């Protein structure tokens, strides 16, 4: 299957990209069928040089496009559609999704929720909160013991050197 994607070129910290048509299973650094454009993201609006007729030709042949190239083509009005969101989803969106299914309740689940609410949740929270303090105290005790041992060894060495 063919895909139109970006191939990185340019200097270190000054990346520029070629839009290439290539077999999807190949590495981007390997051979490609055709170069259909250039993209320089470092300029203010991002300079894009596109061979519009060649891109439309490859798309008519059934070539897929990478998400970034898809968004570039939409921004330059070569194809129509909605942009594909890139990157990782935000944490706030995940938390909102988890809360929504929990708010949908049936009659049977309301009774179960009443039983769960009757149980105190504080002992679990306090137990979890005490563990880090205990670990911290244990670390402090170990460091104090190490300091005492180091002081004793230093005294022994200094006594041995004075005795010589």
C-alpha positions as CSV (number, residue, x, y, z in Angstrom):
1,X,0.0,0.0,0.0
2,X,1.3,3.5,-0.9
3,X,1.3,6.4,1.5
4,X,2.1,10.1,1.2
5,X,4.2,11.1,4.2
6,X,7.0,13.3,5.4
7,X,10.7,12.6,5.1
8,X,13.0,14.6,7.4
9,X,15.8,16.5,5.9
10,X,17.8,19.5,6.9
11,X,20.3,20.4,9.6
12,X,20.2,19.5,13.3
13,X,17.5,21.5,15.1
14,X,16.4,23.0,11.7
15,X,14.3,20.2,10.3
16,X,12.6,20.5,6.9
17,X,10.5,17.8,5.4
18,X,9.8,16.4,1.9
19,X,6.4,15.1,1.1
20,X,7.0,11.7,-0.6
21,X,5.0,8.9,-2.0
22,X,6.4,5.6,-0.7
23,X,5.5,2.0,0.2
24,X,4.1,2.1,3.7
25,X,6.3,-0.8,4.9
26,X,9.5,1.0,3.9
27,X,11.5,3.3,6.2
28,X,11.3,7.0,5.4
29,X,15.0,7.2,4.7
30,X,14.8,4.6,2.0
31,X,13.8,5.0,-1.7
32,X,10.6,6.6,-2.6
33,X,8.5,6.8,-5.8
34,X,8.0,10.5,-6.1
35,X,8.5,13.8,-4.2
36,X,5.2,15.7,-4.2
37,X,6.1,18.7,-1.9
38,X,8.2,20.4,0.7
39,X,7.3,21.6,4.2
40,X,9.4,24.0,6.4
41,X,7.7,24.4,9.8
42,X,10.3,26.9,11.1
43,X,9.0,29.9,9.2
44,X,6.1,31.7,10.8
45,X,3.1,30.3,9.0
46,X,5.1,27.3,7.8
47,X,6.2,27.3,4.2
48,X,4.5,24.6,2.1
49,X,5.4,23.9,-1.5
50,X,3.0,21.3,-2.9
51,X,2.6,19.8,-6.4
52,X,-1.2,19.8,-6.2
53,X,-1.8,17.9,-9.4
54,X,0.5,15.1,-8.4
55,X,-1.1,14.8,-5.0
56,X,-4.6,14.6,-6.5
57,X,-3.3,12.0,-9.0
58,X,-1.9,9.8,-6.2
59,X,-5.0,10.2,-4.1
60,X,-7.1,9.1,-7.1
61,X,-5.0,6.0,-7.3
62,X,-5.9,5.1,-3.7
63,X,-2.8,6.3,-1.9
64,X,-3.2,6.9,1.8
65,X,-1.9,10.0,3.6
66,X,-0.3,10.3,7.1
67,X,-2.2,12.3,9.7
68,X,0.3,15.2,9.6
69,X,0.2,15.4,5.7
70,X,-3.6,15.1,5.9
71,X,-3.7,18.2,8.2
72,X,-1.3,20.1,5.9
73,X,-3.4,19.3,2.8
74,X,-6.6,20.4,4.6
75,X,-4.9,23.6,5.8
76,X,-3.8,24.4,2.2
77,X,-7.3,23.5,0.9
78,X,-6.1,20.7,-1.4
79,X,-8.5,18.2,0.2
80,X,-11.6,18.7,2.3
81,X,-12.4,17.2,5.6
82,X,-11.8,17.6,9.3
83,X,-8.2,17.8,10.7
84,X,-7.0,14.7,12.6
85,X,-6.0,15.5,16.2
86,X,-2.3,14.8,16.7
87,X,-0.5,13.9,19.9
88,X,-1.6,12.3,23.1
89,X,-5.1,13.1,24.6
90,X,-5.1,15.4,27.5
91,X,-5.6,14.0,31.0
92,X,-8.7,16.1,31.7
93,X,-10.5,14.4,28.8
94,X,-9.7,11.0,30.2
95,X,-11.1,11.9,33.7
96,X,-14.3,13.3,32.2
97,X,-14.8,10.1,30.2
98,X,-14.4,8.0,33.4
99,X,-16.9,10.1,35.3
100,X,-19.6,10.0,32.6
101,X,-20.2,6.2,32.6
102,X,-20.4,6.2,36.4
103,X,-23.2,8.8,36.4
104,X,-25.5,6.5,34.3
105,X,-27.3,4.4,36.8
106,X,-30.0,1.7,36.8
107,X,-32.4,0.9,39.6
108,X,-30.3,-2.2,40.7
109,X,-27.1,-0.2,40.7
110,X,-28.6,2.5,42.9
111,X,-29.1,-0.1,45.7
112,X,-25.6,-1.4,45.2
113,X,-24.2,2.2,45.4
114,X,-26.1,2.8,48.7
115,X,-24.4,-0.3,50.2
116,X,-21.0,1.0,49.0
117,X,-21.6,4.4,50.4
118,X,-22.3,3.0,53.8
119,X,-18.8,1.6,54.0
120,X,-16.2,4.0,55.3
121,X,-13.5,4.8,52.8
122,X,-11.2,6.7,55.2
123,X,-9.2,3.7,56.5
124,X,-7.9,2.9,53.0
125,X,-6.9,6.5,52.4
126,X,-5.2,6.9,55.7
127,X,-3.3,3.7,55.3
128,X,-2.0,4.8,51.9
129,X,-1.0,8.2,53.4
130,X,0.9,6.7,56.3
131,X,3.1,4.4,54.1
132,X,5.1,7.2,52.5
133,X,5.7,8.8,56.0
134,X,6.9,5.5,57.4
135,X,9.2,5.0,54.5
136,X,10.6,8.5,54.9
137,X,11.2,8.0,58.6
138,X,12.9,4.7,57.9
139,X,15.2,6.4,55.3
140,X,16.0,9.1,57.8
141,X,16.9,6.5,60.5
142,X,19.2,4.7,58.1
143,X,20.9,7.9,57.1
144,X,21.4,8.8,60.8
145,X,22.9,5.3,61.5
146,X,25.3,5.7,58.5
147,X,26.4,9.1,59.8
148,X,27.1,7.7,63.3
149,X,29.1,4.8,61.8
150,X,31.1,7.1,59.6
151,X,31.9,9.4,62.6
152,X,33.1,6.4,64.6
153,X,35.3,5.2,61.8
154,X,36.7,8.7,61.3
155,X,37.6,8.9,65.1
156,X,39.3,5.4,64.9
157,X,41.4,6.5,61.9
158,X,42.4,9.8,63.5
159,X,43.4,8.0,66.8
160,X,45.5,5.4,64.8
161,X,47.3,8.2,63.0
162,X,48.0,10.1,66.3
163,X,49.3,6.9,67.9
164,X,51.9,6.4,65.1
